[in-house]
């Protein structure tokens, strides 16, 4: 309504506060948090790859025993 009546756009409060959020993310604590989050994501991806390789190996070895 405000845009139609006055020609002004009212943005949410958090958009005006983003420089504070950016400064917190680039602080040593924020960088440590993001590094930890990246490490957790990398370990989760490695776990998924490990499970896929395990499934493929089990299937391959099971088929190999059947051929004997």
N, CA and C of each residue as an Amber inpcrd file, in Angstrom:
protein
   204
   0.8130000  -1.1920000   0.0000000   0.0000000   0.0000000   0.0000000
   0.8610000   1.2640000   0.0000000   1.9460000   1.1930000   0.7040000
   2.7770000   2.3880000   0.8180000   3.3590000   2.7980000  -0.5350000
   3.7200000   1.8170000  -1.3570000   4.2770000   2.1250000  -2.6650000
   3.2430000   2.8270000  -3.5360000   2.0160000   2.3830000  -3.4760000
   0.9660000   2.9820000  -4.3080000   0.6220000   4.3980000  -3.8490000
   0.6430000   4.6390000  -2.5520000   0.2130000   5.9460000  -2.0550000
   1.3350000   6.9850000  -2.0310000   2.5730000   6.5830000  -1.7030000
   3.6500000   7.5720000  -1.5620000   4.7870000   7.3760000  -2.5530000
   4.8180000   6.2510000  -3.2390000   5.9070000   5.9910000  -4.1720000
   7.1700000   5.5120000  -3.4770000   7.0850000   5.1180000  -2.2180000
   8.2400000   4.6300000  -1.4670000   8.0870000   3.1410000  -1.1880000
   9.2100000   2.4630000  -1.1910000   9.2220000   1.0390000  -0.8710000
   9.7510000   0.8850000   0.5450000   9.0520000   0.1160000   1.3410000
   9.4990000  -0.1400000   2.7160000  10.0870000  -1.5480000   2.7800000
  11.3930000  -1.6130000   3.0420000  12.0790000  -2.8940000   3.1340000
  12.0150000  -3.4200000   4.5560000  12.0890000  -4.7500000   4.7140000
  12.1230000  -5.3210000   6.0700000  13.3580000  -4.8340000   6.8300000
  13.2670000  -4.9000000   8.1320000  14.3220000  -4.4110000   9.0100000
  15.6490000  -5.1190000   8.7660000  15.6150000  -6.4290000   8.5310000
  16.8520000  -7.1910000   8.4110000  17.6460000  -6.8130000   7.1660000
  17.0040000  -6.2600000   6.1510000  17.7520000  -5.8400000   4.9640000
  18.6450000  -4.6510000   5.2960000  18.1710000  -3.7550000   6.1460000
  18.9910000  -2.6010000   6.5270000  20.0890000  -2.9720000   7.5040000
  19.9730000  -4.1260000   8.1430000  20.9620000  -4.5470000   9.1340000
  21.9890000  -5.5190000   8.5670000  21.9870000  -5.7670000   7.2590000
  22.8880000  -6.7830000   6.7070000  24.3660000  -6.4560000   6.8760000
  24.8160000  -5.2000000   6.9250000  26.2610000  -4.9850000   7.1720000
  26.7140000  -5.5340000   8.5280000  25.8420000  -5.4870000   9.5220000
  26.1970000  -6.0580000  10.8280000  26.3150000  -7.5750000  10.7380000
  25.4160000  -8.1970000   9.9820000  25.4770000  -9.6510000   9.8020000
  26.7500000 -10.0330000   9.0510000  27.0770000  -9.2580000   8.0090000
  28.2880000  -9.5450000   7.2310000  29.5410000  -9.3850000   8.0950000
  29.5510000  -8.3880000   8.9600000  30.7350000  -8.2040000   9.8110000
  30.8590000  -9.3280000  10.8320000  29.7390000  -9.8710000  11.2870000
  29.7960000 -11.0000000  12.2200000  30.2870000 -12.2640000  11.5180000
  29.8940000 -12.4550000  10.2520000  30.3310000 -13.6390000   9.5240000
  31.8060000 -13.5710000   9.1360000  32.3560000 -12.3770000   9.0200000
  33.7730000 -12.2570000   8.6650000  34.6650000 -12.1100000   9.8940000
  34.0890000 -12.1350000  11.0740000  34.8970000 -12.1110000  12.2900000
  35.5230000 -13.4910000  12.4840000  36.5170000 -13.6200000  13.3570000
  37.1340000 -14.9420000  13.5700000  36.1290000 -16.0040000  14.0170000
  35.1680000 -15.6290000  14.8330000  34.1580000 -16.5970000  15.2780000
  33.2790000 -17.0170000  14.1070000  32.8750000 -16.0670000  13.2780000
  32.0460000 -16.3820000  12.1130000  32.7850000 -17.2450000  11.1060000
  34.0620000 -16.9330000  10.8850000  34.8590000 -17.7440000   9.9580000
  35.0630000 -19.1490000  10.5050000  35.2570000 -19.2560000  11.8150000
  35.3810000 -20.5810000  12.4310000  34.0920000 -21.3740000  12.3090000
  32.9700000 -20.7000000  12.4960000  31.6780000 -21.3670000  12.3510000
  31.4860000 -21.8620000  10.9170000  31.8220000 -21.0080000   9.9440000
  31.6460000 -21.4110000   8.5470000  32.6300000 -22.5180000   8.1680000
  33.8370000 -22.4900000   8.7110000  34.7940000 -23.5670000   8.4720000
  34.2760000 -24.8810000   9.0520000  33.7230000 -24.8290000  10.2510000
  33.1500000 -26.0270000  10.8670000  31.9800000 -26.5610000  10.0630000
  31.1360000 -25.6640000   9.5780000  30.0000000 -26.0790000   8.7620000
  30.4830000 -26.7290000   7.4640000  31.5030000 -26.1670000   6.8520000
  32.0680000 -26.7590000   5.6410000  32.6740000 -28.1260000   5.9080000
  33.3280000 -28.2740000   7.0500000  33.9150000 -29.5590000   7.4130000
  32.8450000 -30.6160000   7.6170000  31.7680000 -30.2490000   8.2840000
  30.6630000 -31.1870000   8.4930000  30.0480000 -31.5980000   7.1590000
  29.8740000 -30.6490000   6.2560000  29.3110000 -30.9670000   4.9500000
  30.2480000 -31.8660000   4.1440000  31.5450000 -31.6180000   4.2200000
  32.5070000 -32.4640000   3.5030000  32.5130000 -33.8830000   4.0630000
  32.4530000 -34.0190000   5.3840000  32.4110000 -35.3510000   5.9860000
  31.1270000 -36.0840000   5.6200000  30.0140000 -35.3680000   5.5560000
  28.7550000 -35.9990000   5.1510000  28.8290000 -36.4850000   3.7120000
  29.4590000 -35.7030000   2.8350000  29.6080000 -36.1260000   1.4420000
  30.5170000 -37.3520000   1.3420000  31.6040000 -37.3740000   2.1120000
  32.4780000 -38.5410000   2.1060000  31.7730000 -39.7920000   2.6140000
  30.9210000 -39.6250000   3.6080000  30.1550000 -40.7560000   4.1380000
  29.1990000 -41.2940000   3.0780000  28.5640000 -40.4130000   2.3430000
  27.6580000 -40.8460000   1.2760000  28.4270000 -41.5920000   0.1910000
  29.5850000 -41.0890000  -0.1860000  30.3990000 -41.7680000  -1.1980000
  30.8290000 -43.1400000  -0.6940000  31.2080000 -43.2060000   0.5770000
  31.6280000 -44.4810000   1.1670000  30.4960000 -45.4960000   1.0970000
  29.2780000 -45.0710000   1.4230000  28.1370000 -45.9790000   1.3820000
  27.8330000 -46.4320000  -0.0410000  27.9430000 -45.5440000  -1.0260000
  27.7040000 -45.9280000  -2.4150000  28.7410000 -46.9320000  -2.9030000
  30.0060000 -46.6940000  -2.5840000  31.0600000 -47.6300000  -2.9720000
  30.8410000 -48.9710000  -2.2890000  30.4310000 -48.9660000  -1.0420000
  30.1670000 -50.1990000  -0.3130000  29.0450000 -50.9960000  -0.9800000
  27.9790000 -50.3340000  -1.3710000  26.8620000 -51.0060000  -2.0470000
  27.3130000 -51.5940000  -3.3770000  28.0890000 -50.8340000  -4.1320000
  28.5660000 -51.3080000  -5.4330000  29.4960000 -52.5070000  -5.2560000
  30.3960000 -52.4450000  -4.2760000  31.3060000 -53.5680000  -4.0530000
  30.5640000 -54.8130000  -3.6040000  29.5930000 -54.6610000  -2.7330000
  28.8210000 -55.8220000  -2.2760000  28.0840000 -56.4510000  -3.4510000
  27.4750000 -55.6260000  -4.2860000  26.7640000 -56.1450000  -5.4430000
  27.7280000 -56.8340000  -6.4070000  28.8810000 -56.2350000  -6.6540000
  29.8630000 -56.8040000  -7.5660000  30.3980000 -58.1310000  -7.0330000
  30.7570000 -58.1880000  -5.7460000  31.3030000 -59.4180000  -5.1770000
  30.2490000 -60.5100000  -5.0880000  29.0070000 -60.1370000  -4.8520000
  27.9350000 -61.1180000  -4.7910000  27.7210000 -61.7370000  -6.1790000
  27.7420000 -60.9120000  -7.2140000  27.6070000 -61.4310000  -8.5790000
  28.8120000 -62.2920000  -8.9510000  29.9790000 -61.9310000  -8.4700000
  31.2060000 -62.6820000  -8.7660000  31.1440000 -64.0760000  -8.1450000
  30.6060000 -64.1970000  -6.9050000  30.4860000 -65.5030000  -6.2580000
  29.4640000 -66.3610000  -6.9760000  28.4530000 -65.7740000  -7.5290000
  27.4170000 -66.5030000  -8.2510000  27.9770000 -67.1380000  -9.5180000
  28.9450000 -66.4680000 -10.1390000  29.5280000 -66.9590000 -11.3730000
  30.4490000 -68.1520000 -11.1430000  30.9370000 -68.3560000  -9.9810000
  31.8720000 -69.4510000  -9.6950000  31.2090000 -70.7930000  -9.7510000
